[in-house]
Amino acid sequence: LLVDLREKQSLVAEGGVTLPLRQAVEAGHKVALKDLEKGEVIRKYGHPIGVAGQAIAAGEHVHTHNLVGLED
């Protein structure tokens, strides 16, 4: 995100999809654009950055509490 957003504010994602946020998210942090299953690869700008450490719902904050780094 480029700006801080509050819980329940909406984010307009690629393709014009409107996504309500499940919690406040600070600028520079990530938001799940779709539901993610535990173990699913998480990508940022098309590049893998980690895997979901738990199920993550669309609109949920993605950060160290639910993202596990990739093994080298």
C-alpha distances in whole Angstrom, upper triangle without the diagonal:
4,6,7,8,12,14,15,13,12,9,11,11,13,16,16,15,14,13,14,12,14,13,11,8,7,5,5,6,6,8,11,12,16,18,19,22,23,23,21,20,16,15,12,13,16,17,18,16,18,19,19,21,22,21,17,17,15,12,12,10,11,12,16,18,17,17,20,20,22,26,27
4,7,9,13,16,17,14,14,11,13,13,15,18,17,18,16,16,16,14,17,16,13,10,8,5,6,8,10,12,15,15,19,22,22,26,27,27,25,23,19,17,14,14,18,19,20,19,21,23,22,25,25,25,21,21,18,15,16,14,15,16,19,21,21,20,23,23,25,28,29
4,6,10,13,15,12,12,11,13,14,17,20,18,18,16,15,15,13,16,14,11,9,7,4,7,9,11,12,16,17,20,22,23,27,28,28,27,25,21,20,17,18,21,22,23,21,23,25,24,25,26,25,21,21,19,15,16,14,15,16,19,21,21,21,24,25,27,31,32
4,7,10,12,10,12,11,14,15,18,21,20,19,17,15,14,11,13,11,8,6,4,5,8,9,11,12,15,17,20,22,23,26,26,28,26,25,21,21,18,20,23,23,24,22,23,24,23,24,24,23,20,19,18,14,14,12,14,15,18,19,19,20,23,24,27,30,32
4,7,9,6,8,9,12,14,17,20,18,17,14,12,10,8,10,9,6,5,6,8,11,10,11,11,14,15,18,19,21,24,25,27,25,25,21,21,19,20,23,24,24,22,23,24,22,24,23,22,18,17,15,11,12,11,14,15,18,19,19,20,24,25,28,31,33
4,6,6,9,10,14,16,20,22,20,18,15,13,10,7,9,7,4,7,8,11,14,13,14,12,15,16,19,20,21,24,25,27,26,26,23,23,22,23,26,27,27,25,25,25,23,24,23,22,18,17,15,12,12,11,15,16,19,19,19,21,25,26,29,33,35
4,6,9,11,14,16,20,22,20,17,14,11,8,5,6,4,4,8,11,13,16,14,14,12,14,15,17,17,19,22,23,26,25,25,22,23,22,24,26,27,26,24,24,24,21,22,20,19,16,14,13,10,10,10,14,16,19,17,18,20,24,26,29,32,35
4,6,9,13,15,19,20,17,15,11,9,5,5,6,7,8,10,14,16,18,16,15,13,14,15,16,17,19,22,24,26,25,26,23,24,23,24,26,28,27,26,26,25,22,24,22,20,16,14,12,9,10,12,16,18,21,20,20,22,26,28,30,34,37
4,7,10,13,16,18,15,14,10,8,6,6,9,9,8,10,12,14,16,15,15,12,14,14,16,18,20,24,25,28,26,26,23,23,21,23,25,27,27,25,26,26,23,25,23,22,18,15,13,10,12,13,16,19,22,21,21,23,26,28,31,34,36
4,7,9,13,14,11,10,6,5,4,6,9,11,11,11,14,14,16,15,14,11,13,12,14,16,19,22,24,26,24,24,21,21,20,20,23,25,25,24,25,25,23,25,23,21,17,15,12,9,12,13,16,19,23,22,21,22,26,28,30,33,35
4,6,10,12,9,8,6,5,6,7,11,12,12,11,13,13,14,13,12,9,11,9,12,15,18,21,23,25,22,22,19,18,16,17,19,21,22,21,22,23,21,23,22,20,17,14,11,8,11,12,14,17,21,21,20,21,24,25,27,31,33
4,7,8,6,6,4,6,9,10,14,16,15,14,16,15,16,16,14,11,12,10,13,16,18,22,25,26,23,22,19,18,17,16,18,21,22,22,24,24,22,25,24,22,18,16,12,11,14,15,17,20,24,24,23,23,26,27,28,32,34
4,6,6,5,6,7,10,12,15,16,16,15,16,15,15,15,12,10,10,7,10,14,16,20,22,23,20,19,16,15,13,13,15,18,19,19,21,21,20,23,22,20,17,15,11,10,13,14,15,18,22,23,21,21,24,24,25,29,30
4,5,6,9,10,14,15,18,20,20,18,19,18,17,17,14,13,12,9,12,15,17,21,23,24,20,19,16,14,13,12,13,16,18,19,21,21,21,25,24,22,19,17,13,13,16,17,17,20,24,25,23,22,25,25,25,29,30
4,6,9,11,15,17,20,22,23,21,23,21,21,20,18,16,15,11,13,17,19,22,25,26,22,21,19,17,16,15,16,19,21,22,24,24,24,27,26,24,21,19,15,15,19,20,20,24,27,28,26,25,28,28,28,32,33
4,6,9,13,15,19,21,21,20,21,20,21,20,18,16,15,12,14,17,20,23,26,27,24,23,21,19,18,17,18,22,23,24,26,26,25,28,27,24,21,19,15,14,18,20,21,24,28,28,26,26,29,30,30,34,35
4,6,10,13,16,18,19,18,20,20,20,19,16,13,13,9,11,14,17,20,23,25,21,21,19,18,18,17,18,21,22,23,24,23,22,25,24,21,18,15,11,11,15,17,18,22,26,26,23,24,27,28,29,32,34
4,7,10,13,15,16,16,18,18,19,18,16,13,12,10,11,14,17,21,24,25,23,23,20,20,19,19,20,23,24,24,25,24,22,25,24,21,17,14,11,10,13,16,18,21,25,24,23,23,27,28,29,33,35
4,6,9,12,13,13,16,16,17,15,13,10,9,8,9,11,15,18,21,23,20,20,18,18,17,18,20,22,22,22,22,21,19,22,20,17,14,11,7,6,10,12,14,18,21,21,19,20,24,25,27,31,33
4,6,9,10,12,15,16,18,16,14,10,11,10,11,13,16,19,21,24,22,22,19,20,19,21,22,24,24,23,23,23,20,22,20,17,14,11,8,6,9,11,14,18,21,20,19,20,24,26,28,32,34
4,6,7,8,12,13,15,13,11,8,9,10,12,13,15,18,20,22,20,21,18,19,18,20,22,23,22,21,21,20,18,20,18,16,12,10,8,4,6,8,11,14,18,17,16,18,21,23,26,29,32
4,7,9,13,15,17,14,12,9,10,12,12,12,14,17,18,21,20,21,18,20,19,22,23,24,23,22,21,20,17,18,16,14,11,8,8,6,5,8,11,14,17,15,14,17,20,23,25,29,32
4,6,10,13,15,12,12,10,12,14,15,15,16,19,20,22,21,22,19,20,20,22,24,25,24,22,21,20,18,18,17,16,12,11,11,8,7,7,11,12,15,14,14,16,20,22,25,29,31
4,7,10,12,10,11,10,13,15,17,18,19,21,22,24,23,23,20,21,19,22,24,25,24,22,22,22,19,20,19,18,15,14,14,10,9,8,11,12,15,14,15,17,21,23,26,29,32
4,7,9,7,8,8,11,13,16,17,18,20,21,22,21,21,17,18,16,18,21,21,21,18,19,19,18,19,18,18,14,14,13,10,9,6,9,10,13,13,14,15,19,20,23,27,29
4,6,6,9,10,14,16,19,20,20,23,23,24,23,22,19,19,16,18,21,21,21,19,19,21,19,20,21,21,17,18,16,13,12,9,11,11,14,15,16,16,20,20,23,27,28
4,6,8,11,14,16,19,21,21,24,25,25,24,22,19,18,15,16,20,20,20,18,20,21,21,22,23,23,19,19,18,14,14,11,12,12,15,17,18,17,20,21,23,27,28
4,7,10,13,15,18,20,20,23,23,23,22,20,16,15,12,13,17,17,17,15,17,19,19,20,21,22,18,19,17,15,14,11,11,11,13,16,16,15,18,18,20,23,24
4,7,10,13,16,17,17,19,19,20,19,17,13,13,11,13,16,16,16,13,14,16,15,17,18,18,15,16,14,12,11,7,7,7,10,12,13,12,15,15,18,22,23
4,7,9,12,14,13,16,17,17,15,14,10,10,8,11,13,14,13,11,12,13,13,15,15,15,12,13,11,10,9,6,5,7,11,12,11,10,14,14,17,20,22
4,6,9,11,11,14,16,17,15,14,11,11,10,13,14,15,15,13,14,14,12,15,14,13,10,9,8,6,6,5,5,9,12,13,11,11,15,16,18,22,24
4,5,7,8,11,13,14,12,12,9,10,10,13,13,15,14,13,13,12,10,13,12,11,7,7,5,5,6,7,6,10,13,13,11,11,14,16,17,21,24
4,7,9,13,15,16,13,13,10,11,11,12,13,15,15,15,15,14,13,16,15,13,10,8,5,6,8,10,10,14,17,17,15,14,18,19,20,24,26
4,6,10,13,14,11,12,10,12,13,15,14,16,15,16,15,14,12,15,14,11,8,7,4,7,9,12,11,15,18,18,15,15,18,19,20,23,26
4,7,10,12,10,12,11,13,15,17,17,18,16,17,15,13,10,13,11,8,6,4,5,8,9,12,11,15,17,16,13,14,16,19,19,23,25
4,7,8,6,8,8,11,14,16,15,16,14,14,12,9,7,10,8,6,5,6,7,11,10,12,10,13,15,14,11,11,13,15,16,19,22
4,6,5,9,10,13,16,19,18,18,15,15,13,9,7,9,7,5,7,9,11,14,13,14,13,15,16,15,11,11,13,15,16,18,22
4,6,9,10,14,17,20,19,18,15,14,11,8,5,5,4,5,8,11,13,16,14,15,13,14,14,13,9,9,10,13,14,16,19
4,6,9,12,16,19,17,16,12,12,9,5,5,6,7,8,10,13,15,18,16,16,14,15,14,14,10,9,9,11,11,13,16
4,6,10,13,16,14,13,10,11,8,5,5,8,9,9,10,12,13,16,15,15,13,14,15,15,11,10,10,12,11,14,17
4,6,10,13,11,10,6,8,6,4,7,10,11,12,12,14,14,17,16,15,12,14,14,15,12,9,9,10,9,12,14
4,7,10,9,8,6,6,5,5,7,10,12,12,10,13,12,14,13,12,9,11,12,14,11,8,9,10,10,13,15
4,6,5,5,4,6,7,9,10,14,15,15,13,15,14,15,15,14,11,12,14,16,14,11,12,11,11,15,16
4,5,5,6,7,9,11,13,16,18,17,15,16,15,15,15,13,11,12,14,17,15,12,14,13,13,17,17
4,6,9,10,13,15,16,20,21,21,18,19,17,17,18,16,14,16,18,21,19,16,18,16,16,19,19
4,7,9,12,14,16,19,21,20,18,19,17,18,19,18,16,17,19,21,19,16,17,16,15,18,18
4,6,9,12,14,18,20,20,18,20,19,20,19,18,15,16,17,20,18,14,15,13,11,14,14
4,6,8,11,14,16,17,16,18,18,19,18,17,13,14,15,17,15,11,11,9,8,11,12
4,7,10,12,15,16,15,18,17,18,17,15,11,11,11,14,12,9,9,7,7,10,11
4,7,9,12,13,13,16,17,18,16,14,10,10,10,12,10,6,5,4,5,9,11
4,6,9,10,11,14,15,17,15,14,10,11,11,12,8,6,5,6,7,10,13
4,5,7,7,11,12,14,12,12,9,10,10,10,6,5,6,9,10,13,16
4,7,9,12,15,16,13,13,10,10,9,8,5,5,6,9,11,13,17
4,6,10,13,15,12,12,11,11,11,9,6,8,9,13,15,17,21
4,7,10,12,10,12,11,13,14,11,8,10,12,15,17,19,23
4,7,9,6,8,8,11,12,11,7,9,12,15,17,20,23
4,6,6,9,10,13,15,14,11,13,16,19,20,24,27
4,6,9,10,14,17,16,13,14,18,20,21,25,27
4,7,9,13,16,15,13,15,18,20,22,26,29
4,6,10,13,11,10,12,16,18,20,24,27
4,6,10,9,9,10,14,16,19,22,25
4,7,8,6,7,10,12,15,18,21
4,6,6,6,9,10,14,17,19
4,6,5,7,9,12,15,18
4,6,8,11,15,17,20
4,7,10,13,16,19
4,7,9,13,16
4,7,9,12
4,7,9
4,6
4
